[in-house]
Amino acid sequence: MTGSHTKNIGRFFRKNRVRARVSGAPECPRLSVFRSLRGISAQAIDDVSGKTLCSAYLRELPKGKKANTVAGAREVGKLLAKKCLDSGIQRAVFDRNGYRYHGRVKALAEGAREGGLTL
């Protein structure tokens, strides 16, 4: 097996371990993060009905703030918090999706908190 293959298998097992404990409801959805080499995205998911309530992606940001950095991830978190608050969601549970709570993932969570969302 190659290095990236085993890395993704490990993330899959960590993801399932986290998802066994974290579940979202309409009043308190699950905020799931996806990180790639090109960007970062997050979505608020209602696990009861299986629907995405709102989402934010790095490419949605204004021209000057699109960098795939910690600062860009923080802006994505703020954008998601704004969308959630506009749709009447004040609280969410954070699902790091198997990634370490570090760097861009941590910055997105902090940006969502700065935007007014309670995690």
GUNU-329103 format. One line per field, with one value per residue: residue in one letter; y, z, x of N, C-alpha, C, CB in turn. Coordinates in Angstrom, 2 decimals, padded with zeros to 5 digits, m for minus. Each point is the difference from the previous one (the first is absolute). Glycine has a CB too. Example, Ala and Ser with C-alpha at 12.3 -4.5 7.8 and 13.67 -1.06 7.14 Angstrom:
// GUNU-329103
r <- (a_s)
nyy <- (m005.69_002.22)
nzz <- (007.80_m001.97)
nxx <- (013.19_001.54)
cayy <- (001.19_001.19)
cazz <- (000.00_000.06)
caxx <- (m000.89_000.82)
cyy <- (001.20_001.09)
czz <- (000.00_000.73)
cxx <- (000.90_m000.77)
cbyy <- (m001.17_m000.63)
cbzz <- (001.25_m002.15)
cbxx <- (m001.89_001.18)
//
This chain:
// GUNU-329103
r <- (m_t_g_s_h_t_k_n_i_g_r_f_f_r_k_n_r_v_r_a_r_v_s_g_a_p_e_c_p_r_l_s_v_f_r_s_l_r_g_i_s_a_q_a_i_d_d_v_s_g_k_t_l_c_s_a_y_l_r_e_l_p_k_g_k_k_a_n_t_v_a_g_a_r_e_v_g_k_l_l_a_k_k_c_l_d_s_g_i_q_r_a_v_f_d_r_n_g_y_r_y_h_g_r_v_k_a_l_a_e_g_a_r_e_g_g_l_t_l)
nyy <- (m001.19_002.26_001.04_000.29_m003.02_000.60_003.00_m001.24_m002.29_002.23_001.61_m002.59_m000.26_003.07_m000.13_m002.25_001.51_002.53_m001.70_m001.41_003.10_001.47_m000.39_002.88_000.19_001.63_001.20_m000.93_000.00_m001.93_003.03_m002.67_001.57_m000.94_000.62_000.03_000.58_002.21_000.78_m000.39_m001.08_000.51_m001.62_001.17_m003.50_000.59_m002.93_000.51_000.11_m001.54_003.63_000.92_001.87_001.09_m001.17_002.20_m000.96_001.54_000.97_001.85_001.95_002.65_m000.90_m000.11_m003.11_m002.15_m000.50_m003.18_002.06_m001.19_002.24_m002.12_m001.30_002.82_000.34_m002.85_000.92_002.58_m001.61_m001.92_002.40_001.27_m002.66_m000.37_002.84_m000.37_m002.63_001.49_m000.93_001.58_m002.90_m001.09_m002.58_001.33_m002.58_000.61_m001.95_m001.96_003.04_m000.55_001.68_001.38_002.85_001.04_m001.28_002.55_002.04_m001.34_000.36_003.06_000.71_m001.17_001.86_002.61_m000.59_000.19_m003.30_m000.45_m001.87)
nzz <- (000.00_m001.88_002.73_m001.11_000.93_003.01_m000.15_m000.65_002.27_002.24_m001.04_000.24_003.10_000.65_m001.37_001.91_002.67_m000.68_m000.68_003.03_001.03_m002.35_m000.03_m001.51_001.65_m002.44_002.43_m001.05_m003.72_000.82_m000.28_m002.40_000.10_m003.20_000.89_m003.38_000.10_m000.39_003.10_002.74_m000.97_002.84_m000.92_002.62_m000.34_001.04_001.00_m000.29_m003.10_m000.45_000.13_m000.42_002.38_m002.01_m001.83_000.81_m002.76_001.05_m002.27_002.20_000.24_m001.45_m002.28_002.87_000.87_m002.61_002.39_m000.16_003.07_002.45_m001.72_m001.54_002.69_001.08_m002.58_000.41_002.93_m001.08_m002.14_002.16_001.86_m002.37_m000.56_003.03_000.27_m002.63_001.34_003.18_000.66_003.14_m000.52_m002.17_001.72_m001.12_m002.14_000.65_m002.29_002.30_000.80_002.50_001.37_m002.40_m001.48_m000.87_002.57_001.75_m002.19_m000.13_003.12_m000.06_m002.32_001.71_002.48_m001.77_m000.93_003.20_000.17_003.27_m001.28)
nxx <- (000.83_001.34_000.81_m002.88_m000.87_000.53_m001.32_m002.83_000.11_000.34_m002.50_m001.84_000.56_m000.51_m002.84_m001.03_000.93_m001.80_m002.61_m000.13_m000.63_m001.78_m003.40_m000.26_m002.69_m001.04_001.68_003.03_000.65_002.11_001.66_000.60_002.96_m000.19_003.24_000.16_002.91_m002.45_m000.86_m000.32_m003.00_m001.14_m002.60_m001.43_m000.29_m003.16_001.90_m003.30_000.25_003.03_000.27_003.04_m001.69_002.18_002.28_002.03_001.50_002.58_m002.04_m001.79_002.74_m000.89_001.86_001.24_m000.87_001.34_002.50_m000.88_000.53_m001.06_m001.49_m001.81_m001.06_m001.01_m001.86_m001.43_m000.91_m001.40_m001.70_m001.25_m000.96_m001.69_m001.58_m000.86_m001.28_m001.81_m001.38_m000.70_003.36_000.24_001.44_002.04_000.55_002.90_m000.65_003.50_m001.70_002.06_001.28_001.92_m002.47_002.52_m000.58_m002.22_m001.43_000.55_m001.04_m002.91_m000.38_000.78_m002.11_m002.41_000.79_000.03_m003.03_m001.12_000.96_m000.61_002.69)
cayy <- (001.19_001.26_000.83_000.73_m000.96_m000.36_001.23_000.16_m001.06_000.42_001.09_m000.61_m000.60_001.09_000.64_m000.83_000.05_001.28_000.02_m000.84_000.82_001.32_m000.05_001.29_000.09_001.26_001.18_m000.01_m000.88_m000.41_000.82_m000.92_000.68_m000.76_000.68_m000.57_000.78_001.21_000.85_m000.53_000.28_m000.47_000.03_m000.30_m001.15_m000.56_m001.45_m000.62_m000.05_m000.27_001.13_001.08_001.23_001.07_m000.37_001.07_m000.51_001.02_000.75_000.96_001.22_001.07_m000.21_000.14_m000.89_m001.37_m000.82_m001.25_000.13_000.05_001.20_m000.30_m000.92_000.80_000.74_m000.98_m000.22_001.18_m000.04_m001.04_000.48_000.99_m000.73_m000.73_000.95_000.48_m001.03_m000.26_m000.98_000.65_m001.00_m001.14_m000.87_000.01_m001.29_000.27_m000.90_m000.82_000.84_000.51_001.33_000.73_000.71_000.51_m000.52_000.77_001.38_000.04_m000.07_001.29_000.99_m000.19_000.56_001.46_000.43_m000.03_m001.36_m000.69_m001.37)
cazz <- (000.00_m000.03_001.18_000.04_000.13_001.41_000.69_m000.17_000.74_001.40_000.16_m000.07_001.29_000.96_m000.34_000.51_001.46_000.39_m000.39_000.92_001.17_m000.39_m000.89_m000.11_m000.02_m000.67_000.81_000.28_m001.03_000.02_m000.88_m000.54_m000.72_m000.98_m000.31_m001.11_m000.30_m000.72_000.73_001.20_m000.02_001.17_m000.17_001.16_m000.43_000.87_m000.17_000.15_m001.33_m000.98_m000.93_000.27_000.25_m000.65_m000.23_m000.40_m000.66_m000.14_m001.24_000.15_000.64_m000.91_m000.74_000.79_001.16_m000.48_000.18_000.73_001.17_001.27_m000.05_m000.91_000.69_001.00_m000.74_m000.37_001.23_000.21_m001.03_000.38_001.17_m000.50_m000.68_001.01_000.77_m000.88_m000.10_001.32_000.76_000.89_000.58_m000.84_000.54_m000.96_m000.47_m000.66_m001.14_m000.01_m000.06_001.29_000.33_m000.09_m001.26_m000.71_000.61_001.23_m000.39_m000.45_001.20_000.71_m000.82_000.21_001.33_m000.13_m000.74_000.86_000.14_001.21_m000.28)
caxx <- (m000.83_000.74_m000.16_m001.26_m001.08_m000.14_m000.38_m001.44_m000.66_000.03_m000.97_m001.33_m000.29_m000.17_m001.27_m001.08_000.04_m000.58_m001.41_m000.76_m000.33_m000.50_m001.15_m000.64_m001.46_m000.38_000.29_001.44_000.55_001.40_000.81_001.00_001.08_000.76_001.24_000.75_001.19_m000.40_m000.93_m000.64_m001.43_m000.73_m001.44_m000.83_m000.79_m001.03_000.10_m001.31_m000.61_001.05_000.10_000.94_m000.76_000.75_001.39_000.91_001.20_001.03_m000.16_m001.10_000.50_000.41_001.25_001.22_000.07_m000.18_001.19_m000.20_000.86_m000.72_m000.84_m001.10_m000.90_m000.72_m001.02_m001.03_m000.77_m000.85_m001.04_m000.95_m000.73_m000.96_m001.07_m000.77_m000.79_m001.06_m001.03_m000.57_000.78_000.96_000.91_000.36_001.05_001.10_000.47_001.27_000.03_001.20_001.20_000.45_m000.51_001.26_000.18_m001.17_m001.23_m000.18_m000.30_m001.39_m000.85_000.12_m000.69_m001.43_m000.30_000.08_m001.17_m001.17_m000.54_000.45_000.44)
cyy <- (001.25_000.81_000.71_m000.94_m000.36_001.23_000.21_m001.09_000.35_001.11_m000.55_m000.62_001.07_000.70_m000.80_000.00_001.29_000.01_m000.89_000.82_001.29_m000.17_001.36_m000.12_001.32_001.25_000.12_m000.93_m000.34_000.85_m000.86_000.75_m000.96_000.84_m000.70_000.86_001.34_000.92_m000.67_000.38_m000.57_000.07_m000.37_m001.05_m000.40_m001.50_m000.71_m000.15_m000.28_001.11_000.99_001.29_001.21_m000.44_001.22_m000.64_001.15_000.87_000.99_001.33_001.07_m000.20_000.02_m001.02_m001.47_m000.92_m001.22_m000.05_m000.04_001.20_m000.22_m000.93_000.72_000.78_m000.93_m000.28_001.16_000.03_m001.04_000.44_001.01_m000.68_m000.75_000.95_000.56_m001.02_m000.43_m001.03_000.74_m000.96_m001.09_m000.85_m000.14_m001.41_000.25_m000.98_m000.82_000.78_000.41_001.39_000.93_000.76_000.52_m000.47_000.79_001.44_000.13_000.00_001.32_001.11_m000.12_000.55_001.52_000.57_m000.07_m001.35_m000.62_m001.43_m000.71)
czz <- (000.00_001.24_000.07_000.16_001.47_000.82_m000.08_000.72_001.49_000.27_m000.02_001.34_001.07_m000.23_000.56_001.53_000.50_m000.28_000.89_001.20_m000.36_m000.98_000.02_m000.05_m000.67_000.81_000.33_m001.00_000.22_m001.01_m000.47_m000.88_m001.02_m000.41_m001.18_m000.22_m000.66_000.81_001.25_m000.08_001.26_m000.30_001.30_m000.44_001.09_m000.24_000.13_m001.36_m001.09_m001.00_000.45_000.14_m000.61_m000.12_m000.40_m000.55_m000.21_m001.23_000.04_000.57_m001.04_m000.51_000.88_001.10_m000.38_000.25_000.86_001.18_001.25_000.00_m000.92_000.65_001.06_m000.66_m000.44_001.22_000.29_m000.99_000.34_001.20_m000.42_m000.68_000.99_000.80_m000.83_m000.14_001.36_000.83_000.85_000.54_m001.00_000.75_m001.07_m000.31_m000.79_m001.12_m000.11_m000.09_001.41_000.23_000.11_m001.32_m000.59_000.61_001.27_m000.33_m000.49_001.19_000.75_m000.78_000.15_001.37_m000.03_m000.72_000.79_000.20_001.28_m000.35_001.29)
cxx <- (000.87_m000.31_m001.34_m001.19_m000.22_m000.42_m001.51_m000.79_m000.04_m001.00_m001.41_m000.39_m000.21_m001.34_m001.18_m000.06_m000.64_m001.50_m000.86_m000.47_m000.71_m001.16_m000.69_m001.51_m000.38_000.36_001.49_000.69_001.47_000.76_001.18_001.00_000.61_001.19_000.66_001.24_m000.35_m000.91_m000.52_m001.48_m000.62_m001.48_m000.69_m001.01_m000.99_m000.01_m001.34_m000.67_001.03_000.19_001.06_m000.79_000.68_001.46_000.81_001.27_000.97_m000.21_m001.15_000.47_000.33_001.42_001.26_000.19_m000.08_001.19_m000.32_000.97_m000.86_m000.95_m001.21_m001.02_m000.82_m001.15_m001.14_m000.89_m000.94_m001.16_m001.07_m000.83_m001.06_m001.18_m000.88_m000.89_m001.14_m001.14_m000.54_000.72_001.02_001.05_000.28_001.01_001.06_000.46_001.28_000.29_001.29_001.30_000.39_m000.58_001.22_000.01_m001.29_m001.32_m000.31_m000.39_m001.44_m000.95_000.04_m000.71_m001.51_m000.42_000.04_m001.21_m001.29_m000.64_000.57_000.33_000.31)
cbyy <- (m001.25_m000.01_000.30_001.78_m000.91_m001.81_001.00_001.08_m001.71_m000.65_001.60_m000.45_m002.02_000.32_000.94_m001.42_m001.41_001.16_000.45_m002.01_m000.98_001.03_m002.48_000.84_m001.43_m001.25_m000.16_000.49_000.98_m002.38_002.17_m001.87_001.47_m001.22_000.74_m000.95_m002.13_m001.28_001.06_000.17_m000.02_000.75_m000.58_002.34_m000.79_002.15_000.14_000.98_001.59_m002.38_m000.28_m001.18_m001.01_001.79_m002.32_001.60_m001.84_m001.53_m001.93_m001.92_m001.39_001.56_001.03_002.36_001.79_000.95_002.04_m001.18_001.36_m001.11_001.44_000.31_m001.86_000.20_001.62_m001.04_m001.36_001.25_000.75_m001.75_m000.38_001.65_m000.23_m001.71_000.58_001.34_m000.77_000.62_m001.76_001.60_000.49_001.32_m001.27_002.24_m000.99_000.93_001.62_m001.73_000.85_m001.37_m000.94_m001.72_m001.40_000.05_m002.30_m001.46_000.34_m001.19_m002.48_m000.75_m000.05_m002.05_m002.05_m000.17_m000.75_002.26_m000.26_001.48_000.69)
cbzz <- (001.21_m002.51_m000.01_m001.44_m002.30_m000.27_m000.53_m002.19_m001.72_000.11_m001.08_m002.45_m000.66_000.11_m002.09_m002.03_000.00_m000.48_m002.34_m000.73_001.12_000.35_000.38_m001.17_002.11_m001.10_000.96_002.49_m001.59_000.71_001.18_000.08_002.01_m000.83_002.40_m001.08_m000.24_m002.07_m002.12_001.41_m002.53_001.56_m002.42_000.99_m001.44_m000.03_000.88_002.31_000.80_000.28_m000.57_m001.26_002.10_000.91_m000.68_001.75_m001.13_001.17_m001.18_000.32_001.88_001.21_m001.95_m000.51_001.35_m001.69_m000.22_m002.12_m001.31_001.19_000.43_m001.93_m000.41_001.38_m000.78_m001.75_000.88_000.88_m001.71_m000.89_001.45_m000.28_m002.02_000.15_001.33_m001.24_m002.10_m000.98_m001.80_000.61_002.28_m002.12_001.51_000.85_m000.09_002.13_m001.15_m001.04_m002.31_m000.14_001.23_001.43_m000.39_m002.06_m000.94_001.17_m000.60_m002.13_000.19_000.99_m001.61_m001.49_001.08_m000.03_m002.00_m000.73_m002.54_001.46_m002.22)
cbxx <- (m001.82_m000.01_002.43_001.02_000.53_001.75_002.25_000.43_000.75_002.39_001.59_000.36_001.33_002.49_001.04_000.23_002.09_002.20_000.72_001.32_001.96_002.28_m000.30_002.01_m000.22_m001.84_m002.29_m000.40_m001.64_m000.59_m000.69_m001.68_000.49_m002.06_000.28_m002.12_001.29_000.22_m000.63_002.15_m000.05_001.84_000.26_000.30_001.91_m001.41_002.31_m000.23_m001.74_m000.49_m002.42_001.87_m000.86_m001.57_m000.71_m000.94_m001.32_001.57_000.94_m001.55_000.92_m001.53_m001.12_m000.16_m001.02_m001.48_001.45_m000.78_001.70_001.94_002.02_001.55_001.63_002.12_001.75_001.53_001.88_001.99_001.68_001.57_002.03_001.86_001.48_001.83_002.03_001.71_001.08_m002.11_m000.32_m001.78_m000.87_m000.43_m001.64_000.71_m002.37_000.84_m001.47_m001.36_m000.63_002.12_m002.07_001.22_001.94_001.39_000.45_001.67_002.41_000.65_000.41_002.19_001.90_000.05_000.95_002.49_001.16_m000.36_m000.22_m001.41_000.93)
//
